[in-house]
Amino acid sequence: MDGPSPRDPKDPLSGAFEPVYLLRPDAFGPHGEAAMLGGGKMRTLAAIEVDPRSLAGRKRAGDVRDMDQLLSLLDEIRDHKQDEVTVLLLEASDPIRADSTFWPRVFLDTRGRLRLRARNPEEAVQCLSIVLAALDRLRDHSGWQTSNVPDLTEHKVNIRHDKLASFRLATKVAYGLASLHPELDLASVDRFPSARTFVLEGGGGFSVDLITSPQAAVEADADLIPGYHAALIHSDDSTVRAYVSLSGLDFALVLGSFGGGISPFGARSRRDGKETRLLTSSELHALLETIRSRLQAFKLQKEPLANESPTT
């Protein structure tokens, strides 16, 4: 399985998929820490795990050099050269908490930072204490084994949706597209200061509607254009509106007002980043119809039925 293409070709991590966690089983046990790097293969992260009941342990990594890096960072903790470890506690609703095959662990994240994942603070302290006491034995890699993760192996992923960040990103895309519209001339006049401030600073009362839920975007092919990100700006009278579709999440927003309105203008970009172009007039017309249909469905979801009373 390949990761998404990096946004910066010189930095593979710029396209990394960074969920709350990505766990996969291998020949050495379930729930191995893993990462999907930009443009690269799935990678097993260096981790040392401790069973909180039997106090047995295991270590695994995609490369033994990653394990040595993890051990070096743990050395700094033991020698009091470093006294901070970021602890990531499983949320109360996470089903992994009830799974006895999940062992707390210290591990390196995709950027080589020391992390500890556990169910609760007590388990975290126990895990770190046992690992630090066993550091000298953990340096012995004489029994190191390798294995492959078969195709179609089930992975467990936990994704947290940062709504404000996604709203700012959608607004940034919309504002960037508007800057290319020949009728608006944003290079000379900042016609949409509220949108620009929202992109740069957040807050400010700027409104964005999320048309599709993150869950729906994951479970169904919700792209406005299958396989593409897309954005379109148009106007109703003098109100300039934008519709942005990113990885199945659709956003609708009002950029501001502009005289007698503008002609529709849009662009699409392949998810792998290999093609980006402006939309043709026929594509714009077809997309506007789809957008109006989605907005109408969204409006109906928000409004109570005529024979129902609004909840308070």
N, C-alpha and C positions, 0 to 999 in steps of 0.2 A: 504494500500500500504506500503510495507516495503522499507526502504532505503538500500543502498549498505552495505555490510558487512564491519565493521571497519578494517583498516589495522592493528591497534594495538588493541587486544581484551580488553585491560585495558582502552582504551580511545574511547568511541563511536563516538566522534567528528572526529576521524582520518579517518572515512569513510564517513563523511558528504558530501552531494551534496551541493556545495556552488555556486549557480548562482548569477547573478547580482540581481535578485529578483525571488521569487516564491510566487505567489499570488493566493488565492482561495476564493470563496464566501462561506458564511455560513449563518445561520439564522439571523445574525445581520448586514449583509451588504456585498457588493462585495469587492473584492481586499484585503482580509485579509492577513497579512504577515504570511508566513508559512515556515517550514524547513523540510527537509528530512534528518534525522540523520542516522549515520552508524548503520545498523542492527536493527534500531528502527522504530517506526511508524511515520507517518507524524505528525508534531506538529505545533499548532498555536502559533506564537510568541506574546509576550506581546506588545501591541501597543495602543497608544492614538491618535485618528484621529480627524481632525478639518475640517469642510466644509468651504472653503475660502469665500463662498458667504453668507450663513446664519449664519456662525460662530457656528453652532451646533457641538456637539462633541460626540464621542462614544469611549469606551474602550473595548478591548477584549484580551483574553489570554487563553492558554491551561490550565493554572493553576493560581489561584488567587495569589499564592505566587510569581509567575513571575511578576504579575502586581505590587505587593508590592516592588519587587526589582527595577523595572523600576521607581516607584515613589521615591524610596530612591536616585537613581542616579539624578533624576530631582531636588530633595531637595538640593543636592550638587551644582547644577548649580544655583539655586535660592539664596543659601546662600553664593555664591562666593567661595566655597571650590574647585570647579572645573569650569573652564571657557572654555572648549573645547567640542564641539559636532561635530562629523563627519556628514557632510551633503552629501547625495547621490541624485544628481539631475537627473531626467529623461532625457535621451538623446533627442535631437531635433527630431529625426526620430521615437521615441517611440510612438505607437498609443495610449498608455495609457494617454498621455498628453492631448489629445482631449476628453477624457472620463470624463464627469462632475461627474460621480459616484466615481471617484478616489479622495480621500481626502488626503492631506498631513498628515504625521504622525511622531511621535517620537516612537521608538520601541527598543527592545532588540534584538540583533542578536543572532546567535546560541551560541556564546561564552560569552553572557551576557554583551556585550558592547552597550553603548548608541548610537543610530543612528537616523537620521532624513531624511525622503525621501519626496521630493517635486518637483514641476515642475521648479521652479526658486528660486533665493535667496530671493526675496521679500516674496514669499509664505512661504519659510522656516522660515523666521524671524517672520512672522505673526503667524504661527502655534506654534512655541516655546513660543512666548510671551503669547498667550492665554492659553496654557497648564500650564505655570508657574503661571499665575494669578489664575488658577482654582485648584491648587494642593490640597488645603485643602478639597474641595468638592470631588475631585477624590478619596480620601481615603475611602469614604463610599461605601462599597461593599454589602450593605443590599439588593440591587436589583439584585445581581449577578445571572445570568441564564446560563444554560448549554444546548448545542445542539450537535448533531452529523452531520458530513459532509457525505452525502450519497455517496455510491459507484458511480463511473463513473462521479463524479463532475468535470467539466472542470477547469483546473488550467492554469494560465498564467505564463510562465517562460521566463526569459531573460538570455541568456548565452553569455558570452564573451569568445572568444577563444584566449588564450595567445600562439601565434605560437612559440615563442622562448622557452617558458617553455615546450611545448609539444615536440619540437625537442630535447631538452636536455633529457627529459624523455625517448624518443625512443632510443636515443644514449646510455643512461645508461643501458637500457634493453639489447641492442645489445652487449655492452661491457661486461655486466655481463654474458651473454650467452657465449661469446667468452672465458671468463675466465674459463669456464667449458670444453671447447673443448680440448681433450687430445693432439691434435697435435700442439696446439699453446703455451701451457705452459706459460700463462701470469703471473703466480705467480713468475716466475723466470726472465722473460724478458718483459718489457713494449713495445710491438710491435706496439701499436697504440697510441702514445703519443698525437696526435692531437685530437683524439676522447676523450681521458681521460681529456684533458685540457678543451674541450668544455663542458663536463659534469660538471666539477668542477667550471668553471669560466664563461662559455658562450663566445660568440664571437669567435675570432681567425680565422675567415674565413672558419670554418668547414661547409660543405654543407649537407643538408638533404632535400629530396623531400617529400612533402605531396601528396600522391597519390590519396586519396579520400578527398573531401571537408567535413568540419564539417556539412554542411547542408545535404549532401547526407548520412552521417553516422547516422544522426538523423532520416531521413525520410525513410530509407531502411535498411534491414538486410544486412549490409555490412561486417560482420565479415568474416575474412579469413577462420576460422573454426567456424560455428554457435555456439554461446553461450560461446565462449572461446576467451581469448587473446592469441596471438601466436607470436613467433619470430623464425627466421631461418637465419643462416649464411651459405654462400657457397662462392665459388670462380670462377672467370673467369680467367684462367691462374694463375697469381700471385696476382690478385686483390681480396681482401676479401670483400664481400658485405654482407649487412644485410637487412632484410625485417622484419618490426615489425608491428603488427596489434593490436591496443588497442581500445577497445570499438567502433569498426567500422572505426577508423581512421588508414590508412595504411601509413607507412613511409618507404622510401628506402634510404640507405646511404652506403657510402664506408668507411670501417673502416681503410683500409690501404693495404699494400702488404705483402705477405709472400711466399717466395721461390717458390716452384712448385705448390702452392695452397693447399686447404684443402678439406676434404670430407664434404658433407652437414651435418648440425647439427642443431637441433631445439628443441623447447619445446612449450607446451601449458599449459594454466592455466584457469580453469573455472572462469567465471565472479564473482561468489560468493566466490571464493577463496578456495573451498572445495577440489579441485584436481589440482595438478600440476605435470607434468611428461615430460620426454623427448619423442620426436617423434620417431616412428619406421622408418626403412628404406623405407618401402612402403608408409608410410604417408609423409615422406620427398619428395619422388619422385612425389607423387600426388600434394603436395603443390607447388613444384618448377614449375610445369606446370601451375598451377593457377596464381602463381606470375608472371611468364613470360607473361601470357596473360594480366594481369592487367598493367604491366609495358609497354607493347606494346600499350595498349589503352591510357595510360597516355601520352606516347610519341606522339601518333597521335593527342591528344588534344592540345599539346604544339606547334606542327609544323603546319604551314599554308599549305593549300592544294596547289597542283602544279600550279593551275590556279589562285591562289590568291597572292597578294603581301603582304609581311609582313608589319604590322603597325609600324609606327615609332613614 
